[in-house]
Every structure is written in C-alpha cells, then in structure tokens.
Amino acid sequence: MSTPTRTATQYTVRAFDPADRATFLSMYETVFGHERSADWFRWKFRENPFADHVPIIVASDGGDPVGFRSFFAQELRAGDTILPAFQPCDTMVHPDHRKRGLFDRMNERAIERYTDGRPSCFFNFPNEHSKRGNRKHGWREIGTVPAYYRPQNPAGVLERVATDTQHTTRSRSRASETGVAAAVTTKLRDVVTATHRVCDRLLVDAESTLEIERTTPPPADTLAAVYRRSIPDAIHTNRTAAFYRWRFDNPAQTYISYVARRAGEPVAALVVSSAADHVRLVETLPRTLETETAALEALLVAALDDFADRSYIEAFGETLPAPLRFRFYPDTRAPLSTLLRPTSRTLFARNLTDGIDIESTSATSWTFSRLELDTT
C-alpha cells in the first residue's frame, strides 16, 4: 500500500512559537552541518535590538515544524535616511518534506506579514537554490560582489604533490617520503611567510605617531565613533554602538579588533573573525576607506602578521583599500577562478513599503563589508 504524497496545501504556515526552538536548532544541524546553541538562538533572534519579536516563519505538518524561513533584523542607512530591514537567513526545510512548495508558502506568508509595516525592505545574498524562489516572489537582482582570498600556506598543494610522488616513486619508503614532504612543506611555508611579511611592510608608509591596540571583544563605542567620522552616502548597515555591541556578542564567533589611534584619538579600525585554518576580515572603519588609507593599511599589516600561520585570509566587499597590492585575489578571476569554486555573492532586494526604492538600486549604490553578508 503506497503512502499518499503530501502537497503544500496540507501544511500549516504560521508565526514562530517559543516551543519551536529545539526543532529549529536540531534541523539547523541536520541541514547545515553545524551545531548551534540556545545562547546563539537567543543572541540572534530574541536579543536582537532591531526586532520586537522572533522574525521566523514556520511550516508545520500536524503541528510539528518541518521548515523555517528566518530573518536577520537590522537597520540600513542611505545618506541620512535610516531604514528597518530584514535579511533572510537560515532558510531550511527538512529533507523529508522538500519539493512540496514550502519555500514558496513561507515566502508568501512573510511578504503578507511584513508588507506596509516594519521592515521597509528585504535584502540578502541567496544561494543558487534560493535565487529562483526569490525572483518568483518579487526580489530583484541588484548585482554581484566578489570574495577575495590571500593564500598563505602552501601545505595543501605540497601534500598533493607528496601523494603523487608516493604513487610514482617506488624506491622510497612511505615513512621517508612523508618525512621529506613534511620538511619541504615547513621550509616553503617559512619562506612564503617571511616573503609576505617583507612585502607587506614595504607597502605601508609607517606613521610614527600611530598607535595600534588589539581588543577582544571589539570596543563598540570606539568603533561607532570611528564610523561617525566619515559615514558613506552608499547604502549600508547602520553602525551604532548598540549595533556593534550586539553584533559582536555572537557566541558562535570569536572577534578581534585592531584600533589605530593618533594622538590618543581613534582614527581607524579593523575587525577580524578567527577560525582554525583561516581568518576573515569582517569590518574596516571608516567605511569611506580612502579617508584613512595609511592607517587602515597599517592595521591590515598588523593583522596579517598576527595570523601568518593561517592557510588563507578572506575578505568581502569594500573591506580593503587596495586588495591586489596585498595579494588578495577575487575568486571570480584567474588565478583563483581556476582553483576555487567562486563564492561571489549576488545581492537581491525587495521593497515592502513606499519608502526608498531599494529594488531600483545598483551594486554601486551599496558599500559592503562582511557584516552585510554574514548572518551566522
């Protein structure tokens, strides 16, 4: 006897209920392969200062959640105008309930709930699976922003060479080959690291009056003060002390800030997030990079020196004054495009009110750091 196929109309789509949290966290691990804690959920949704509720739409089957469409609440700034905005994130449907129209149903419910109220718009960088669904429900493609990588550790390449050598050179023992490969890898890594450091320092016009301080967690009031020194006209996330305090309180991430002071006054800042094998450049301030290029480059060199042992450094958007000068390469062009699957992100946006027409903007109307991209 066959089991009847469920259709989208047999599911219920509703607002989030506190009892849904455990299922949300369990499904997150199932779908994305990462475990998230109750503290992370509380930080991201309940303690978010830009939403007065948990902005999650739930698809349920017989009362049990089987899908979630979540939103990352924040403020966008366009000149002097502040816009409440939601960034779709953590969209997931349980594997047993896919291809039944639940993404569409949750999208429709979200648009119905938030049109002509708060927020003013949606914006996000959807993956390939979500782009079609976003277009179907009125999102407009704005433009594409590349990711940048600076390779630092040749160990991975050498390990592959060592493996090939083991298959072609039969006269040596595996232990001997492993020892030779390890020695060569260590030597080459040291040479590359030393070369990077020398080249980085040659690119920086050292300023004797500049002091650099490292802080964990990042100092929210100081970052907000540097941001206010030169606020860009382009659309971006509004940086306030409250925003920074909440944003960098993420229990799933570790953030380190570098602040440049001149005569005691903070003039530039850089924030990184650290992982086991790589580092991401999360934020640079001021957001109009050209106003403090020398200070920002000094901070970048300090961070690169601190994390010289990492395999690569990643950046996104307008985070670097001159990426190629510091050997950061976009993954959309050679040489990295021949080695990596491009991770460039395409911005989509959808109006929800009669305010600023976000859908009619172009990518050049925006300025990005990792804060506009990373919702994890």
C-alpha positions as a Python dict, from the first residue, in 0.01 Angstrom:
ca = {
    (1, 'M'): (0, 0, 0),
    (2, 'S'): (158, 331, -109),
    (3, 'T'): (183, 638, 110),
    (4, 'P'): (-3, 938, -40),
    (5, 'T'): (219, 1231, -138),
    (6, 'R'): (163, 1540, 72),
    (7, 'T'): (103, 1871, -104),
    (8, 'A'): (178, 2225, 9),
    (9, 'T'): (-188, 2284, 98),
    (10, 'Q'): (-174, 2009, 361),
    (11, 'Y'): (84, 2202, 563),
    (12, 'T'): (25, 2492, 800),
    (13, 'V'): (237, 2807, 771),
    (14, 'R'): (245, 3025, 1080),
    (15, 'A'): (449, 3255, 1301),
    (16, 'F'): (722, 3119, 1527),
    (17, 'D'): (628, 2982, 1868),
    (18, 'P'): (883, 2953, 2155),
    (19, 'A'): (823, 2578, 2160),
    (20, 'D'): (972, 2559, 1807),
    (21, 'R'): (1326, 2649, 1919),
    (22, 'A'): (1451, 2297, 1989),
    (23, 'T'): (1333, 2175, 1648),
    (24, 'F'): (1491, 2479, 1480),
    (25, 'L'): (1831, 2403, 1635),
    (26, 'S'): (1809, 2033, 1557),
    (27, 'M'): (1711, 2098, 1196),
    (28, 'Y'): (1989, 2357, 1161),
    (29, 'E'): (2247, 2088, 1239),
    (30, 'T'): (2076, 1843, 1001),
    (31, 'V'): (2058, 2090, 711),
    (32, 'F'): (2375, 2298, 754),
    (33, 'G'): (2602, 2055, 938),
    (34, 'H'): (2681, 2296, 1223),
    (35, 'E'): (2563, 2273, 1580),
    (36, 'R'): (2415, 2590, 1725),
    (37, 'S'): (2333, 2653, 2091),
    (38, 'A'): (2035, 2802, 2269),
    (39, 'D'): (2259, 3100, 2355),
    (40, 'W'): (2323, 3157, 1985),
    (41, 'F'): (1949, 3150, 1911),
    (42, 'R'): (1881, 3389, 2196),
    (43, 'W'): (2152, 3627, 2072),
    (44, 'K'): (2042, 3618, 1709),
    (45, 'F'): (1667, 3642, 1746),
    (46, 'R'): (1547, 3722, 2098),
    (47, 'E'): (1814, 3978, 2192),
    (48, 'N'): (1828, 4143, 1852),
    (49, 'P'): (1770, 4516, 1925),
    (50, 'F'): (1609, 4575, 1584),
    (51, 'A'): (1310, 4341, 1618),
    (52, 'D'): (1037, 4325, 1882),
    (53, 'H'): (958, 3960, 1806),
    (54, 'V'): (1129, 3648, 1671),
    (55, 'P'): (1109, 3701, 1291),
    (56, 'I'): (1072, 3341, 1181),
    (57, 'I'): (801, 3185, 964),
    (58, 'V'): (733, 2816, 1032),
    (59, 'A'): (591, 2544, 808),
    (60, 'S'): (441, 2264, 1016),
    (61, 'D'): (297, 1919, 948),
    (62, 'G'): (38, 1817, 1204),
    (63, 'G'): (175, 2080, 1440),
    (64, 'D'): (539, 1966, 1405),
    (65, 'P'): (778, 2217, 1242),
    (66, 'V'): (928, 2091, 915),
    (67, 'G'): (1053, 2420, 766),
    (68, 'F'): (1173, 2765, 874),
    (69, 'R'): (1214, 3100, 694),
    (70, 'S'): (1413, 3326, 925),
    (71, 'F'): (1513, 3692, 912),
    (72, 'F'): (1812, 3883, 1048),
    (73, 'A'): (1680, 4220, 1165),
    (74, 'Q'): (1894, 4533, 1130),
    (75, 'E'): (1894, 4891, 1003),
    (76, 'L'): (2008, 5010, 663),
    (77, 'R'): (2138, 5362, 612),
    (78, 'A'): (2112, 5559, 288),
    (79, 'G'): (2255, 5907, 338),
    (80, 'D'): (2062, 6048, 633),
    (81, 'T'): (1774, 5801, 598),
    (82, 'I'): (1751, 5502, 832),
    (83, 'L'): (1550, 5202, 710),
    (84, 'P'): (1447, 4898, 917),
    (85, 'A'): (1542, 4595, 708),
    (86, 'F'): (1521, 4217, 730),
    (87, 'Q'): (1784, 3989, 580),
    (88, 'P'): (1654, 3636, 508),
    (89, 'C'): (1876, 3371, 666),
    (90, 'D'): (1875, 3012, 793),
    (91, 'T'): (1605, 2907, 546),
    (92, 'M'): (1559, 2532, 576),
    (93, 'V'): (1315, 2255, 501),
    (94, 'H'): (1356, 1909, 648),
    (95, 'P'): (1481, 1661, 383),
    (96, 'D'): (1163, 1452, 417),
    (97, 'H'): (943, 1749, 321),
    (98, 'R'): (1126, 1911, 31),
    (99, 'K'): (992, 1977, -321),
    (100, 'R'): (641, 2038, -187),
    (101, 'G'): (626, 2415, -223),
    (102, 'L'): (711, 2501, 138),
    (103, 'F'): (972, 2761, 45),
    (104, 'D'): (710, 2943, -161),
    (105, 'R'): (447, 2915, 109),
    (106, 'M'): (680, 3057, 374),
    (107, 'N'): (789, 3338, 142),
    (108, 'E'): (429, 3430, 71),
    (109, 'R'): (347, 3435, 442),
    (110, 'A'): (649, 3654, 519),
    (111, 'I'): (558, 3907, 250),
    (112, 'E'): (200, 3915, 373),
    (113, 'R'): (308, 3966, 732),
    (114, 'Y'): (566, 4240, 674),
    (115, 'T'): (433, 4443, 380),
    (116, 'D'): (344, 4806, 471),
    (117, 'G'): (488, 4777, 819),
    (118, 'R'): (828, 4701, 962),
    (119, 'P'): (1065, 4636, 793),
    (120, 'S'): (1093, 4862, 488),
    (121, 'C'): (1263, 4601, 271),
    (122, 'F'): (1426, 4262, 241),
    (123, 'F'): (1784, 4221, 117),
    (124, 'N'): (2006, 3915, 104),
    (125, 'F'): (2266, 3713, -84),
    (126, 'P'): (2074, 3391, -166),
    (127, 'N'): (2243, 3069, -269),
    (128, 'E'): (2178, 2910, -606),
    (129, 'H'): (1888, 2704, -472),
    (130, 'S'): (1703, 3012, -340),
    (131, 'K'): (1754, 3258, -627),
    (132, 'R'): (1467, 3127, -840),
    (133, 'G'): (1226, 3136, -546),
    (134, 'N'): (1327, 3489, -455),
    (135, 'R'): (1274, 3612, -812),
    (136, 'K'): (936, 3442, -820),
    (137, 'H'): (824, 3641, -515),
    (138, 'G'): (940, 3982, -628),
    (139, 'W'): (1304, 4005, -526),
    (140, 'R'): (1517, 4192, -780),
    (141, 'E'): (1878, 4106, -861),
    (142, 'I'): (2092, 4408, -780),
    (143, 'G'): (2449, 4299, -857),
    (144, 'T'): (2736, 4067, -770),
    (145, 'V'): (3015, 4124, -516),
    (146, 'P'): (3329, 3904, -525),
    (147, 'A'): (3503, 3738, -235),
    (148, 'Y'): (3879, 3792, -201),
    (149, 'Y'): (4137, 3542, -82),
    (150, 'R'): (4501, 3573, 13),
    (151, 'P'): (4667, 3227, 1),
    (152, 'Q'): (4933, 3199, 271),
    (153, 'N'): (5014, 2833, 330),
    (154, 'P'): (5139, 2602, 52),
    (155, 'A'): (5099, 2289, 267),
    (156, 'G'): (4785, 2170, 89),
    (157, 'V'): (4949, 2185, -253),
    (158, 'L'): (5261, 2011, -129),
    (159, 'E'): (5060, 1734, 34),
    (160, 'R'): (4901, 1662, -303),
    (161, 'V'): (5244, 1658, -467),
    (162, 'A'): (5369, 1424, -196),
    (163, 'T'): (5077, 1188, -259),
    (164, 'D'): (5153, 1181, -630),
    (165, 'T'): (5518, 1113, -550),
    (166, 'Q'): (5424, 813, -338),
    (167, 'H'): (5248, 657, -638),
    (168, 'T'): (5531, 719, -887),
    (169, 'T'): (5844, 670, -682),
    (170, 'R'): (5862, 310, -559),
    (171, 'S'): (6219, 312, -435),
    (172, 'R'): (6147, 511, -121),
    (173, 'S'): (5957, 402, 184),
    (174, 'R'): (5632, 579, 270),
    (175, 'A'): (5779, 696, 600),
    (176, 'S'): (6075, 850, 422),
    (177, 'E'): (5852, 1026, 170),
    (178, 'T'): (5631, 1162, 446),
    (179, 'G'): (5932, 1296, 631),
    (180, 'V'): (6074, 1464, 321),
    (181, 'A'): (5734, 1616, 232),
    (182, 'A'): (5690, 1750, 585),
    (183, 'A'): (6036, 1905, 585),
    (184, 'V'): (5984, 2066, 244),
    (185, 'T'): (5640, 2191, 346),
    (186, 'T'): (5774, 2351, 664),
    (187, 'K'): (6063, 2513, 478),
    (188, 'L'): (5844, 2650, 199),
    (189, 'R'): (5581, 2774, 443),
    (190, 'D'): (5850, 2963, 633),
    (191, 'V'): (5981, 3116, 310),
    (192, 'V'): (5632, 3222, 197),
    (193, 'T'): (5552, 3368, 540),
    (194, 'A'): (5878, 3564, 551),
    (195, 'T'): (5822, 3692, 195),
    (196, 'H'): (5468, 3802, 279),
    (197, 'R'): (5588, 3994, 583),
    (198, 'V'): (5865, 4176, 398),
    (199, 'C'): (5636, 4269, 108),
    (200, 'D'): (5355, 4382, 340),
    (201, 'R'): (5580, 4617, 534),
    (202, 'L'): (5727, 4765, 217),
    (203, 'L'): (5376, 4862, 108),
    (204, 'V'): (5298, 5056, 424),
    (205, 'D'): (5406, 5412, 481),
    (206, 'A'): (5479, 5382, 854),
    (207, 'E'): (5344, 5666, 1064),
    (208, 'S'): (5541, 5715, 1384),
    (209, 'T'): (5251, 5883, 1564),
    (210, 'L'): (5014, 5589, 1503),
    (211, 'E'): (4942, 5355, 1794),
    (212, 'I'): (4772, 5017, 1738),
    (213, 'E'): (4574, 4841, 2009),
    (214, 'R'): (4422, 4493, 1997),
    (215, 'T'): (4096, 4423, 2181),
    (216, 'T'): (3866, 4124, 2236),
    (217, 'P'): (3572, 4171, 2219),
    (218, 'P'): (3574, 4476, 1989),
    (219, 'P'): (3501, 4807, 2168),
    (220, 'A'): (3154, 4906, 2045),
    (221, 'D'): (3166, 5273, 2146),
    (222, 'T'): (3507, 5321, 1983),
    (223, 'L'): (3401, 5154, 1660),
    (224, 'A'): (3086, 5367, 1642),
    (225, 'A'): (3293, 5681, 1698),
    (226, 'V'): (3529, 5592, 1410),
    (227, 'Y'): (3230, 5514, 1187),
    (228, 'R'): (3080, 5858, 1254),
    (229, 'R'): (3399, 6029, 1138),
    (230, 'S'): (3315, 5952, 775),
    (231, 'I'): (2973, 5799, 701),
    (232, 'P'): (2934, 5691, 335),
    (233, 'D'): (2638, 5801, 124),
    (234, 'A'): (2603, 5449, -22),
    (235, 'I'): (2353, 5206, 129),
    (236, 'H'): (2497, 5000, 416),
    (237, 'T'): (2415, 4864, 760),
    (238, 'N'): (2383, 5150, 1006),
    (239, 'R'): (2668, 5128, 1256),
    (240, 'T'): (2577, 5236, 1609),
    (241, 'A'): (2727, 5138, 1941),
    (242, 'A'): (2417, 4928, 2012),
    (243, 'F'): (2455, 4753, 1678),
    (244, 'Y'): (2823, 4673, 1734),
    (245, 'R'): (2766, 4563, 2093),
    (246, 'W'): (2502, 4315, 1983),
    (247, 'R'): (2666, 4211, 1655),
    (248, 'F'): (2999, 4112, 1812),
    (249, 'D'): (2834, 3932, 2104),
    (250, 'N'): (2772, 3632, 1877),
    (251, 'P'): (2867, 3324, 2088),
    (252, 'A'): (2945, 3121, 1774),
    (253, 'Q'): (3224, 3357, 1663),
    (254, 'T'): (3548, 3499, 1802),
    (255, 'Y'): (3620, 3860, 1703),
    (256, 'I'): (3941, 4060, 1745),
    (257, 'S'): (3964, 4432, 1676),
    (258, 'Y'): (4262, 4646, 1576),
    (259, 'V'): (4223, 5017, 1650),
    (260, 'A'): (4463, 5285, 1524),
    (261, 'R'): (4498, 5593, 1743),
    (262, 'R'): (4660, 5922, 1654),
    (263, 'A'): (4737, 6147, 1950),
    (264, 'G'): (4504, 5927, 2154),
    (265, 'E'): (4207, 5961, 1918),
    (266, 'P'): (4077, 5652, 1733),
    (267, 'V'): (4102, 5714, 1358),
    (268, 'A'): (4066, 5368, 1202),
    (269, 'A'): (3969, 5014, 1299),
    (270, 'L'): (3980, 4662, 1161),
    (271, 'V'): (3784, 4363, 1294),
    (272, 'V'): (3863, 4000, 1212),
    (273, 'S'): (3697, 3668, 1296),
    (274, 'S'): (3934, 3381, 1361),
    (275, 'A'): (3891, 3016, 1268),
    (276, 'A'): (4128, 2720, 1288),
    (277, 'D'): (4276, 2746, 938),
    (278, 'H'): (4175, 3090, 815),
    (279, 'V'): (4078, 3443, 914),
    (280, 'R'): (3803, 3666, 779),
    (281, 'L'): (3829, 4043, 756),
    (282, 'V'): (3489, 4137, 895),
    (283, 'E'): (3493, 4516, 918),
    (284, 'T'): (3707, 4817, 832),
    (285, 'L'): (3647, 5170, 957),
    (286, 'P'): (3594, 5436, 850),
    (287, 'R'): (3368, 5292, 581),
    (288, 'T'): (3493, 5554, 334),
    (289, 'L'): (3826, 5376, 311),
    (290, 'E'): (4016, 5648, 128),
    (291, 'T'): (3988, 5888, 424),
    (292, 'E'): (4233, 5682, 632),
    (293, 'T'): (4411, 5459, 379),
    (294, 'A'): (4751, 5468, 552),
    (295, 'A'): (4607, 5385, 894),
    (296, 'L'): (4393, 5102, 753),
    (297, 'E'): (4691, 4952, 573),
    (298, 'A'): (4893, 4964, 894),
    (299, 'L'): (4613, 4778, 1075),
    (300, 'L'): (4590, 4524, 793),
    (301, 'V'): (4963, 4450, 810),
    (302, 'A'): (4939, 4406, 1189),
    (303, 'A'): (4655, 4155, 1149),
    (304, 'L'): (4827, 3970, 864),
    (305, 'D'): (5141, 3942, 1077),
    (306, 'D'): (4942, 3806, 1374),
    (307, 'F'): (4777, 3539, 1157),
    (308, 'A'): (5067, 3450, 929),
    (309, 'D'): (5024, 3082, 1020),
    (310, 'R'): (4671, 3059, 873),
    (311, 'S'): (4620, 2895, 536),
    (312, 'Y'): (4436, 3190, 389),
    (313, 'I'): (4275, 3525, 467),
    (314, 'E'): (3930, 3604, 330),
    (315, 'A'): (3766, 3940, 260),
    (316, 'F'): (3439, 4057, 109),
    (317, 'G'): (3315, 4380, -43),
    (318, 'E'): (3481, 4713, 35),
    (319, 'T'): (3696, 4586, 320),
    (320, 'L'): (4042, 4653, 174),
    (321, 'P'): (4182, 4982, 41),
    (322, 'A'): (4377, 4800, -235),
    (323, 'P'): (4325, 4421, -243),
    (324, 'L'): (4574, 4333, -515),
    (325, 'R'): (4856, 4531, -353),
    (326, 'F'): (4835, 4296, -55),
    (327, 'R'): (4791, 3988, -274),
    (328, 'F'): (4419, 3939, -218),
    (329, 'Y'): (4270, 3792, -535),
    (330, 'P'): (3900, 3778, -636),
    (331, 'D'): (3780, 3422, -684),
    (332, 'T'): (3594, 3528, -999),
    (333, 'R'): (3917, 3582, -1197),
    (334, 'A'): (4238, 3389, -1260),
    (335, 'P'): (4436, 3254, -1089),
    (336, 'L'): (4187, 3164, -812),
    (337, 'S'): (3895, 3107, -1050),
    (338, 'T'): (4084, 2804, -1187),
    (339, 'L'): (4137, 2657, -841),
    (340, 'L'): (3830, 2752, -636),
    (341, 'R'): (3459, 2738, -681),
    (342, 'P'): (3362, 3107, -693),
    (343, 'T'): (3194, 3231, -377),
    (344, 'S'): (3093, 3571, -511),
    (345, 'R'): (2758, 3678, -376),
    (346, 'T'): (2470, 3828, -571),
    (347, 'L'): (2263, 4086, -386),
    (348, 'F'): (1884, 4057, -410),
    (349, 'A'): (1638, 4310, -266),
    (350, 'R'): (1262, 4359, -235),
    (351, 'N'): (1061, 4667, -138),
    (352, 'L'): (796, 4629, 134),
    (353, 'T'): (687, 4992, 180),
    (354, 'D'): (665, 5313, -22),
    (355, 'G'): (993, 5444, 119),
    (356, 'I'): (1325, 5431, -65),
    (357, 'D'): (1304, 5211, -374),
    (358, 'I'): (1569, 4953, -290),
    (359, 'E'): (1481, 4742, -594),
    (360, 'S'): (1589, 5018, -835),
    (361, 'T'): (1940, 5049, -693),
    (362, 'S'): (2256, 4902, -843),
    (363, 'A'): (2552, 4735, -674),
    (364, 'T'): (2743, 5063, -694),
    (365, 'S'): (2473, 5220, -474),
    (366, 'W'): (2583, 4994, -186),
    (367, 'T'): (2900, 4952, 18),
    (368, 'F'): (2969, 4616, 183),
    (369, 'S'): (3176, 4454, 450),
    (370, 'R'): (3132, 4105, 590),
    (371, 'L'): (2868, 4248, 827),
    (372, 'E'): (2625, 4286, 536),
    (373, 'L'): (2687, 3927, 424),
    (374, 'D'): (2744, 3703, 724),
    (375, 'T'): (2428, 3618, 919),
    (376, 'T'): (2571, 3316, 1103),
}
